[in-house]
Amino acid sequence: MSFVRIGSFEAKPAQIPELIRIYEDEVQPSMRAEPGNLSACLLQQQGAENLFLVCTAWQTQADAERYESSGQALANVGK
């Protein structure tokens, strides 16, 4: 069984196109390259386009925690 993490956040409407671009071009490829990562996706809520979910799946909880503690997760959030 895999381990899934889900995060939610609200974006400023004017920054949404850039947020999506950065996630797809930079964050998602970086995260997918991490050991144990199975998937990473950004979901935008229909009807409330400024609300987002980030869903990541990992082979194990230890893989997810290793990514989180590596500093890469914080770097990606900062983008």
Backbone hydrogen bonds, N-H to C=O, Kabsch-Sander energy under -0.5 kcal/mol:
donor,donor_aa,acceptor,acceptor_aa,energy
3,F,58,W,-2.8
5,R,56,T,-2.7
7,G,54,V,-2.5
9,F,52,F,-1.9
11,A,50,N,-3.1
15,Q,12,K,-2.0
16,I,12,K,-0.6
16,I,13,P,-1.1
19,L,15,Q,-2.5
20,I,16,I,-2.6
21,R,17,P,-2.0
22,I,18,E,-2.8
23,Y,19,L,-2.4
24,E,20,I,-2.7
25,D,21,R,-2.8
26,E,22,I,-2.4
27,V,22,I,-2.0
28,Q,23,Y,-3.3
30,S,26,E,-1.7
31,M,27,V,-2.8
32,R,28,Q,-2.7
33,A,29,P,-1.2
34,E,31,M,-1.4
37,N,34,E,-2.0
38,L,57,A,-3.4
39,S,57,A,-1.5
41,C,55,C,-2.4
43,L,53,L,-3.4
45,Q,51,L,-2.7
48,A,45,Q,-1.2
51,L,48,A,-2.7
52,F,9,F,-2.7
53,L,43,L,-2.5
54,V,7,G,-2.7
55,C,41,C,-2.5
56,T,5,R,-2.6
57,A,39,S,-2.3
58,W,3,F,-3.1
59,Q,36,G,-2.7
64,A,60,T,-1.6
65,E,61,Q,-2.6
66,R,62,A,-2.3
67,Y,63,D,-2.2
68,E,64,A,-2.4
69,S,65,E,-2.5
70,S,66,R,-1.1
71,G,68,E,-0.7
73,A,67,Y,-1.0
75,A,71,G,-2.0
76,N,72,Q,-2.5
77,V,73,A,-2.3
78,G,74,L,-2.0
79,K,75,A,-0.7
79,K,76,N,-0.8
